[in-house]
Amino acid sequence: MTPERQSDDRVIDYITGIEKPNLGAEANRQEMERVLVELKGYDRVDIEVDAPIAFEVKNETYRSKIDLVVKVNGFRCMLIKCAPGSLSSREREVVSAARLLDRYLIPLAIATDGATAQVWDTLSGRRLGQGMEAVPSKQEAQIKFHLDALTVLDPEARFRTQLIFRSYDGMNVNR
C-alpha cells in the first residue's frame, strides 16, 4: 500500500483527507493510518492526526505535534510516533510523549516505520511487543483499556518527563 499521491511532493492524508507535504516519515504515517483502519478496525474518528502537545519549561512554552493518537471508550489509549530508522531509538521520546499529552498516562506508546512497530507500556516503560501484531485492534483495546485504570503523573516526574521529551523531540527533522 502506498499513500494516495496528489503530486510528487504532496499526499492526501488517509484519515483527514487533507493534502500534506510528503516529508520525513509521512509515507510511514499514511501506512500506519491504513493499518489502524483497514486491519485493526478503528474508525477514522478514533484517530487524531498531528495532536498538539504543549507545556511550560522555565517560563517558555514548548510546542510540538504527535503523529497519531488513538481513542477508545472515550479516551486516548495509544500514542504513535511514525519514524524512519531504528524504532528502539524512539523509546524515550514516545514513552515520555504518552506520559505528557493528556492529564493521564496514555497506556500504550508505539513507534512505527509503517512496516513494523514496537509497543511499550507507558507506566512501566517496558516493551510489550514488536511487529504490527503487537498493536491492539479496536476490539482488543475496548476490552483492555478503561478510564478508571488510568494513572496520573506526579508534578516532579512530569517536569523530568517534559525535559526528556523536549530533548528528543527537538532533534527531529521534518516535523
KEKE-3310 file (N, C-alpha, C; in steps of 0.2 Angstrom, whole numbers, plus 5000, padded with zeros to 4 digits):
npx = (5004:5003:5003:4990:4993:4995:5004:5021:5027:5017:5004:4988:4981:4976:4967:4962:4960:4966:4977:4995:5012:5024:5035:5049:5044:5031:5026:5027:5018:5006:5004:5003:4991:4982:4984:4978:4965:4960:4965:4965:4953:4949:4939:4940:4937:4942:4955:4967:4976:4992:4991:4991:5004:5009:5018:5025:5041:5053:5047:5045:5036:5035:5031:5024:5020:5010:5011:5001:4986:4976:4959:4949:4934:4931:4942:4960:4971:4982:4997:5006:5021:5028:5041:5057:5070:5079:5068:5069:5077:5068:5061:5062:5057:5044:5038:5039:5031:5019:5016:5014:5005:4991:4981:4982:4992:4994:4990:4997:5012:5019:5030:5033:5038:5030:5030:5033:5032:5035:5030:5026:5023:5016:5016:5026:5037:5041:5044:5032:5029:5033:5031:5017:5007:5008:5001:4986:4970:4954:4944:4951:4957:4946:4942:4953:4957:4952:4944:4944:4956:4967:4982:4990:5003:5015:5019:5033:5039:5033:5039:5052:5050:5045:5057:5064:5056:5056:5070:5072:5062:5066:5076:5071:5069:5060:5048)
npy = (4994:5011:5029:5039:5049:5066:5075:5074:5078:5079:5072:5065:5065:5050:5049:5062:5067:5079:5088:5085:5089:5078:5074:5068:5056:5054:5045:5034:5036:5037:5024:5018:5023:5017:5004:5004:5007:4998:4986:4984:4989:5001:5017:5031:5042:5039:5042:5054:5065:5073:5078:5091:5096:5104:5112:5121:5125:5132:5145:5146:5141:5125:5118:5105:5092:5077:5062:5052:5048:5037:5034:5025:5020:5033:5039:5043:5030:5025:5031:5036:5036:5040:5035:5035:5023:5016:5009:5007:5017:5027:5025:5032:5045:5043:5036:5046:5056:5050:5050:5063:5070:5070:5073:5061:5046:5040:5024:5015:5017:5019:5016:5017:5012:5011:4998:4989:4988:4994:4992:4999:4999:5012:5016:5008:5008:4997:4986:4979:4972:4968:4972:4973:4965:4967:4978:4983:4978:4987:4981:4973:4984:4990:4981:4980:4993:5005:5020:5021:5015:5023:5032:5045:5057:5062:5079:5082:5071:5073:5085:5081:5072:5081:5087:5077:5073:5085:5086:5075:5076:5089:5086:5080:5081:5088:5089)
npz = (5000:4996:5000:4994:4981:4978:4971:4967:4978:4988:4998:5000:5016:5023:5034:5037:5025:5020:5011:5012:5014:5008:5017:5027:5038:5033:5023:5030:5041:5034:5030:5042:5047:5038:5042:5055:5052:5041:5045:5059:5063:5068:5068:5057:5065:5077:5077:5080:5071:5070:5084:5095:5107:5121:5133:5148:5151:5161:5160:5147:5133:5126:5111:5100:5089:5089:5080:5078:5088:5096:5101:5112:5120:5124:5128:5126:5121:5114:5109:5095:5086:5071:5061:5052:5052:5066:5077:5091:5095:5097:5109:5122:5118:5113:5124:5134:5128:5128:5142:5144:5135:5139:5153:5160:5160:5144:5140:5130:5121:5105:5092:5075:5058:5048:5042:5053:5070:5087:5104:5119:5136:5144:5158:5165:5156:5150:5136:5127:5115:5098:5081:5069:5074:5087:5090:5097:5091:5088:5095:5104:5112:5117:5126:5135:5139:5151:5158:5172:5175:5173:5175:5184:5182:5194:5199:5200:5193:5181:5177:5174:5164:5154:5151:5145:5134:5127:5124:5116:5106:5100:5092:5081:5063:5049:5055)
capx = (5000:5006:4999:4987:4998:4992:5009:5027:5029:5012:5000:4982:4981:4971:4962:4959:4958:4969:4984:5001:5019:5027:5042:5051:5041:5024:5023:5026:5011:5000:5004:5000:4984:4979:4984:4974:4958:4959:4967:4964:4946:4947:4936:4944:4936:4945:4962:4969:4982:4995:4989:4996:5007:5012:5020:5029:5048:5057:5044:5044:5031:5037:5025:5026:5014:5011:5009:4994:4984:4970:4955:4943:4930:4930:4949:4966:4974:4988:5001:5010:5026:5030:5048:5061:5076:5078:5062:5071:5080:5062:5058:5062:5053:5037:5035:5038:5025:5012:5016:5013:5000:4985:4981:4983:4996:4991:4993:5002:5017:5021:5035:5032:5041:5025:5030:5033:5031:5037:5025:5029:5018:5019:5018:5032:5042:5043:5042:5026:5029:5036:5028:5011:5003:5008:4997:4980:4964:4950:4940:4955:4958:4940:4941:4958:4958:4946:4946:4946:4963:4972:4987:4992:5010:5016:5022:5041:5040:5030:5044:5058:5047:5045:5064:5066:5053:5059:5077:5072:5058:5069:5081:5068:5069:5054:5042)
capy = (5000:5017:5034:5042:5054:5072:5076:5071:5080:5080:5067:5066:5061:5044:5050:5068:5069:5085:5087:5087:5088:5071:5075:5064:5049:5055:5039:5029:5038:5035:5016:5016:5025:5012:4998:5005:5007:4993:4979:4984:4990:5008:5021:5037:5047:5037:5043:5061:5066:5079:5080:5096:5095:5110:5113:5126:5123:5138:5151:5145:5136:5121:5115:5100:5088:5069:5060:5049:5046:5033:5034:5020:5021:5040:5042:5041:5024:5024:5037:5033:5040:5037:5037:5030:5020:5012:5011:5006:5023:5031:5023:5038:5050:5041:5035:5052:5059:5047:5052:5071:5073:5071:5074:5055:5042:5036:5017:5012:5021:5015:5019:5013:5014:5009:4991:4986:4993:4992:4994:5000:5001:5019:5017:5005:5009:4990:4984:4974:4968:4970:4970:4976:4961:4969:4984:4980:4980:4991:4977:4972:4990:4992:4977:4981:5000:5008:5026:5020:5012:5027:5034:5052:5058:5067:5085:5081:5066:5076:5090:5077:5069:5086:5089:5071:5074:5091:5085:5070:5079:5094:5083:5078:5085:5087:5088)
capz = (5000:4996:5001:4988:4979:4975:4967:4969:4985:4992:4998:5003:5022:5024:5040:5037:5018:5019:5007:5016:5011:5009:5020:5033:5039:5031:5020:5036:5044:5029:5030:5049:5047:5034:5046:5060:5050:5037:5048:5066:5064:5071:5063:5056:5070:5083:5076:5079:5067:5072:5090:5098:5113:5123:5141:5150:5154:5163:5158:5140:5130:5121:5107:5095:5087:5090:5074:5079:5094:5095:5106:5113:5126:5125:5130:5122:5123:5111:5105:5089:5083:5064:5060:5049:5055:5072:5082:5098:5097:5099:5115:5127:5116:5113:5131:5138:5125:5131:5149:5144:5131:5142:5161:5162:5155:5138:5141:5125:5117:5099:5087:5069:5052:5043:5041:5059:5076:5094:5108:5126:5142:5146:5165:5167:5151:5147:5129:5127:5109:5092:5075:5069:5078:5094:5090:5098:5087:5092:5099:5110:5115:5120:5132:5139:5142:5154:5161:5179:5177:5171:5180:5183:5184:5200:5196:5199:5187:5175:5175:5172:5158:5149:5149:5141:5128:5123:5121:5110:5100:5097:5087:5075:5057:5045:5060)
cpx = (5004:5001:4996:4991:4994:4997:5015:5029:5023:5008:4993:4981:4975:4966:4958:4957:4962:4976:4989:5007:5021:5034:5043:5047:5033:5022:5022:5019:5005:4999:5001:4993:4980:4978:4979:4966:4956:4960:4965:4957:4944:4944:4940:4943:4939:4952:4963:4976:4985:4992:4994:4998:5010:5013:5025:5036:5052:5054:5044:5040:5034:5031:5028:5019:5015:5008:5002:4992:4977:4966:4950:4940:4930:4937:4954:4969:4980:4991:5006:5015:5028:5036:5052:5067:5074:5072:5064:5074:5074:5059:5057:5057:5046:5034:5034:5032:5019:5011:5013:5007:4993:4986:4983:4989:4992:4994:4998:5006:5020:5025:5034:5036:5036:5024:5030:5032:5034:5032:5027:5023:5021:5020:5024:5038:5044:5040:5037:5027:5032:5032:5021:5006:5003:5003:4990:4974:4959:4946:4945:4956:4952:4939:4947:4959:4952:4948:4947:4952:4968:4976:4989:4999:5011:5020:5030:5042:5038:5036:5050:5056:5047:5052:5066:5063:5055:5066:5076:5068:5062:5074:5078:5068:5063:5048:5036)
cpy = (5006:5023:5037:5048:5060:5074:5073:5072:5082:5074:5069:5062:5056:5046:5056:5070:5076:5084:5089:5086:5081:5072:5070:5057:5050:5048:5034:5030:5036:5027:5014:5018:5020:5006:4999:5005:5001:4986:4979:4987:4997:5012:5027:5042:5045:5039:5051:5061:5073:5082:5085:5094:5101:5110:5118:5123:5130:5144:5151:5140:5132:5118:5110:5097:5080:5067:5057:5047:5043:5033:5028:5022:5028:5043:5040:5035:5022:5030:5034:5038:5037:5040:5032:5028:5016:5014:5011:5013:5028:5030:5029:5043:5048:5039:5041:5056:5056:5048:5060:5073:5074:5072:5067:5052:5039:5029:5014:5018:5017:5019:5014:5016:5012:5002:4987:4991:4990:4996:4994:5001:5007:5020:5014:5006:5002:4989:4978:4969:4972:4968:4973:4971:4963:4975:4981:4983:4984:4987:4975:4978:4991:4987:4978:4988:5003:5014:5025:5017:5016:5030:5041:5053:5063:5073:5085:5077:5069:5081:5086:5075:5075:5087:5083:5072:5079:5090:5080:5073:5085:5092:5081:5083:5083:5086:5091)
cpz = (5000:4997:4994:4987:4976:4969:4970:4976:4990:4992:5001:5010:5022:5029:5038:5030:5016:5015:5012:5012:5013:5011:5026:5033:5037:5027:5025:5040:5040:5030:5037:5050:5043:5038:5051:5058:5046:5041:5055:5068:5067:5065:5063:5062:5077:5083:5076:5075:5069:5079:5093:5105:5115:5131:5142:5153:5155:5160:5150:5138:5125:5117:5101:5093:5088:5084:5074:5086:5093:5102:5106:5119:5128:5128:5125:5125:5120:5108:5101:5086:5076:5062:5056:5054:5061:5076:5089:5100:5099:5105:5120:5125:5116:5120:5135:5135:5128:5138:5149:5141:5134:5150:5164:5158:5150:5139:5137:5122:5111:5095:5081:5063:5046:5041:5047:5064:5082:5099:5115:5130:5144:5154:5167:5162:5148:5140:5130:5121:5103:5086:5075:5073:5085:5095:5091:5093:5091:5097:5105:5114:5120:5127:5137:5142:5144:5158:5168:5180:5175:5177:5179:5186:5189:5196:5195:5193:5181:5172:5171:5165:5152:5147:5144:5134:5124:5120:5115:5104:5097:5092:5081:5069:5053:5050:5057)
residu = (MET:THR:PRO:GLU:ARG:GLN:SER:ASP:ASP:ARG:VAL:ILE:ASP:TYR:ILE:THR:GLY:ILE:GLU:LYS:PRO:ASN:LEU:GLY:ALA:GLU:ALA:ASN:ARG:GLN:GLU:MET:GLU:ARG:VAL:LEU:VAL:GLU:LEU:LYS:GLY:TYR:ASP:ARG:VAL:ASP:ILE:GLU:VAL:ASP:ALA:PRO:ILE:ALA:PHE:GLU:VAL:LYS:ASN:GLU:THR:TYR:ARG:SER:LYS:ILE:ASP:LEU:VAL:VAL:LYS:VAL:ASN:GLY:PHE:ARG:CYS:MET:LEU:ILE:LYS:CYS:ALA:PRO:GLY:SER:LEU:SER:SER:ARG:GLU:ARG:GLU:VAL:VAL:SER:ALA:ALA:ARG:LEU:LEU:ASP:ARG:TYR:LEU:ILE:PRO:LEU:ALA:ILE:ALA:THR:ASP:GLY:ALA:THR:ALA:GLN:VAL:TRP:ASP:THR:LEU:SER:GLY:ARG:ARG:LEU:GLY:GLN:GLY:MET:GLU:ALA:VAL:PRO:SER:LYS:GLN:GLU:ALA:GLN:ILE:LYS:PHE:HIS:LEU:ASP:ALA:LEU:THR:VAL:LEU:ASP:PRO:GLU:ALA:ARG:PHE:ARG:THR:GLN:LEU:ILE:PHE:ARG:SER:TYR:ASP:GLY:MET:ASN:VAL:ASN:ARG)
# end
